[in-house]
Each structure stands twice: as C-alpha cells, then as structure tokens.
Amino acid sequence: MRNSVAAAAIVLALSATGAIAADATIPAPVAATSGFALDSPTLSVVGTISPTWTDNVLFSRDNRLSDFYLEPDISVRLDGKLTPDLSWRLYARTEIDHFARVRDGDEAFALVGGRLTQKFQDWRVSLTYENRYVYAGVFQDLAFVAHDVMGSIARTFNVTDNLTLSPFIQGRRRFADLAEARQYRLDVVLGVEYKLNPRWSIVSTPFVEGYWFTDGLNSGRRDWIYSASLGLKYNISDNVSLTGNVAYEARTSNVALRHYQSWDIGPKLNFAF
C-alpha cells in the first residue's frame, strides 16, 4: 500500500486528540477503590477514507503515471486491560487502493493482529503480531501471505497548550511465503499537531522507513523512504475529522531502478466510534 498513507495511519493510532484516533475514544478501564478492576473489553471501529491524486501511481523512477484513487482503511478493534499499565488489543483491518484509470496500481490487504502495550510513565512499549494477506488488484490475485512481528516505542509530548509532538519508532521482521517479501523494516515517525483553535489544527507527519530484504530476487536490496506531509485538520466532532493533506515521498535504494519520487494531494476523513 502507499507508504505516505501507512505512515499517517501510524500517527493516527498514537494521537491523543479527538477524532484522529481510536485510542482517544476508547474508555480506559477504571480502578476500584480497593484496587484495579477489570472492565469488559471495548469494541471500536476506526478508519480513514481518502480520495487522493498522485503523480506516481506505480512508485516508478521512469514510468510516472498520475491518477486519482480512493483509499478506504477500516479497522475493527477489541481493547482491554490486564493491569492499569498493561493493555491488549485484538483487531482486524483492511485497506484498498482503487484507481480511476491506472488499474495496475490497484491493491489491497486484509489482516488480523494482536498487540500488548506496557506503559512506563509516559512511554508506551508495544509488541505486535499481524497475519497479513496482500493482493494485487482489489482482492483479486493473492500476492503473498505474511507474518509480521513488531516492537515499538511511542510517546506524546504536549510541548505547549497548542503544540503536540508524537514520536514513534518501530522495528519489524516479516516472514512470508514469497521470498522477495521477507524483510526487516524500521519506521521512525514524528506526528506534529498545532491547534489554531478547538476545531482547526495544522498537522504534519515526517517519517523515515528503512527496508532490508533478505531472500529471493530482493536478497541484499536496501531501501530508504523519506516523506513529509502538511495538512489542515478540522474537527467535525469528537469522533470525526477532515484533513486536507499534501505529502511528498522519495525512495532511494542500492537497486537504482527502485528510486522514485511522488506527490499525493487530497482530503482524509478520519473517524473512530
């Protein structure tokens, strides 16, 4: 799927602001007066719907094709707590990229996963497993099945009353039935939000991704992706927001053919219920 959107999704999952995240809408189990009491798990539906224009559908160095695409990204989550500082999540997620003209760019995935998150003061340390099915076309041809194991650390800094910074670092090991998909990956993301007033904010999501491929025709390949975005967000309600967004992305690689640059422009409707 398109990396700029993937990175934004990571930050959406970390933000503690209104409609941007499921975490902000899931009530935390409360402690009883005699100690911690386990509450019933909480079910939520979280997603983003984004009609977007890109100038590089195929992430290509030499064959740059522009097109509009629609990208729904929907998750269903079940959250609970084992202790006041140790939480768990089970979830299912699907995402689709459907292009208006360049159908070779269509793709989709579906996954199920689980996560444990431990709080250490204001830091969140997570261990995550995902079983992912990746398709060429909109659930047409199964490209590969992956088993991803991830560890991450994150925190939200309220620098001022208006400025929030949300750094996120994640490492991933991918096991897959397709040799070329096996890899190590590193994500470094910084979510930035500056509140102009209770409803309007300026948002940005710079990130870096590193890929180390291990097997098949990609053995020895090393990719780096650099991206930054700038958007204006409007909080429609506590659970829904709309963001106009511009994102730039570039990939460098020790395989020269894998270099590319791209621009994506479009609105994003974020919701969490």
URBEL-V304418 format. One record per residue. N is the residue number from 1. RES is the residue in three letters. OMEGA is omega as a letter, one per 20 degrees, with the letter a starting at -180 (none if undefined). Layout:
BEGIN
n-><N N>
res-><RES RES>
omega-><OMEGA OMEGA>
END
This chain:
BEGIN
n-><1 2 3 4 5 6 7 8 9 10 11 12 13 14 15 16 17 18 19 20 21 22 23 24 25 26 27 28 29 30 31 32 33 34 35 36 37 38 39 40 41 42 43 44 45 46 47 48 49 50 51 52 53 54 55 56 57 58 59 60 61 62 63 64 65 66 67 68 69 70 71 72 73 74 75 76 77 78 79 80 81 82 83 84 85 86 87 88 89 90 91 92 93 94 95 96 97 98 99 100 101 102 103 104 105 106 107 108 109 110 111 112 113 114 115 116 117 118 119 120 121 122 123 124 125 126 127 128 129 130 131 132 133 134 135 136 137 138 139 140 141 142 143 144 145 146 147 148 149 150 151 152 153 154 155 156 157 158 159 160 161 162 163 164 165 166 167 168 169 170 171 172 173 174 175 176 177 178 179 180 181 182 183 184 185 186 187 188 189 190 191 192 193 194 195 196 197 198 199 200 201 202 203 204 205 206 207 208 209 210 211 212 213 214 215 216 217 218 219 220 221 222 223 224 225 226 227 228 229 230 231 232 233 234 235 236 237 238 239 240 241 242 243 244 245 246 247 248 249 250 251 252 253 254 255 256 257 258 259 260 261 262 263 264 265 266 267 268 269 270 271 272 273>
res-><MET ARG ASN SER VAL ALA ALA ALA ALA ILE VAL LEU ALA LEU SER ALA THR GLY ALA ILE ALA ALA ASP ALA THR ILE PRO ALA PRO VAL ALA ALA THR SER GLY PHE ALA LEU ASP SER PRO THR LEU SER VAL VAL GLY THR ILE SER PRO THR TRP THR ASP ASN VAL LEU PHE SER ARG ASP ASN ARG LEU SER ASP PHE TYR LEU GLU PRO ASP ILE SER VAL ARG LEU ASP GLY LYS LEU THR PRO ASP LEU SER TRP ARG LEU TYR ALA ARG THR GLU ILE ASP HIS PHE ALA ARG VAL ARG ASP GLY ASP GLU ALA PHE ALA LEU VAL GLY GLY ARG LEU THR GLN LYS PHE GLN ASP TRP ARG VAL SER LEU THR TYR GLU ASN ARG TYR VAL TYR ALA GLY VAL PHE GLN ASP LEU ALA PHE VAL ALA HIS ASP VAL MET GLY SER ILE ALA ARG THR PHE ASN VAL THR ASP ASN LEU THR LEU SER PRO PHE ILE GLN GLY ARG ARG ARG PHE ALA ASP LEU ALA GLU ALA ARG GLN TYR ARG LEU ASP VAL VAL LEU GLY VAL GLU TYR LYS LEU ASN PRO ARG TRP SER ILE VAL SER THR PRO PHE VAL GLU GLY TYR TRP PHE THR ASP GLY LEU ASN SER GLY ARG ARG ASP TRP ILE TYR SER ALA SER LEU GLY LEU LYS TYR ASN ILE SER ASP ASN VAL SER LEU THR GLY ASN VAL ALA TYR GLU ALA ARG THR SER ASN VAL ALA LEU ARG HIS TYR GLN SER TRP ASP ILE GLY PRO LYS LEU ASN PHE ALA PHE>
omega-><a a a r r r r r r a r a a a r a r a a a r a a a r a r r a r r a a a a r r r r r a r r r a r r r a r a r r r a a a a a r a a a r r a r r r a r r a r r a r a r a r r r a a a r r r a r a r r a r a a a a a a r r a r a r r a r a r a r a r r r a a a r r a r a r r r a r a a r a a a a a r a r r a r a r a r a r a r r r r a r r a a r r a r a r a r a r r r a r r a a a a a r a r r r a r r a r r a r r a a a r r a r a r r r r r a r a a a r a r a a a r r r r r a r r r a r a r r r r r a a r r a r a r a r a r r r a r r a a a r r r r r r a r r r r a r r a none>
END
